[in-house]
Amino acid sequence: MFNLEKIERYIIIFLILSLLLGLAVSAHKRSGRPIAVKMRSFDTGVRDRGSDAEETSFRRVKVDINSAGREELMKLKGVGPVMADRIIEYRSSEGSFTYVEDIKKVKGIGPAFFEKIKDNITVE
């Protein structure tokens, strides 16, 4: 019927698929239902739909680095027992943190590590 070249057929197929995808997204937005997506980022909240205990362990937490104990500090992404002990040791020898940025004075916490945890720590 139509004498189309191979590339022209691919372009038409691509355009049709793009249109269908756009219609699906539009219909989904109008439905108002949230999309269930498994997330790996600590800042996004719950990773996936598991038990209540699992869900609470991945919720965003604000940890007061001046009063948090070892277990609470270990809730921060990337903070294990050694780093938690270093934070507590620094706090007891140098005094309370004044600003969240002061945590960079702890051995092993550099700018990149600080960027990972800064939104989840506070000083009170």
Residue, then its C-alpha position, 0 to 999 in steps of 0.5 A: m500500500f505505502n512504499l516506505e523505506k525501512i527507516e521510515r517504518y521505524i520512525i512511524i513505529f517509534l512515533i506510535l509507541s511514543l504516542l501510546l506511552g504518552l496516553a498511558v502516562s496521561a491516563h495514570k496521572r488522571s487516575g491519581r493512584p501513586i506508582a509503587v516503585k522499589m527505591r534504593s535511596f535512603d532519602t526516599g523513605v520505605r524501600d519496598r512493602g515488607s513488614d512494619a519493622e522493615e518499613t520503619s528501618f528505612r524511613r527518613v530519620k533525623v538523628d541528633i548527633n549530640s545525643a544519639g547513642r551507637e545504635e541510633l547513629m548506625k541508622l544513618k546510611g554508611v555509619g557502622p559500629v566503628m564510625a558510630d564509636r568515632i562520633i561518640e568518642y569525638r563528642s565526649s572528648e571535644g564537646s557537643f557539635t555546634y553545627v551539622e558540618d562539625i561532624k566532618k571533624v570526625k576521622g573518616i567523615g569527609p565531604a562526600f560522606f557528609e553529603k550522604i548523611k547531612d539531610n538526616i542529621t541535626v544538632e540540638 
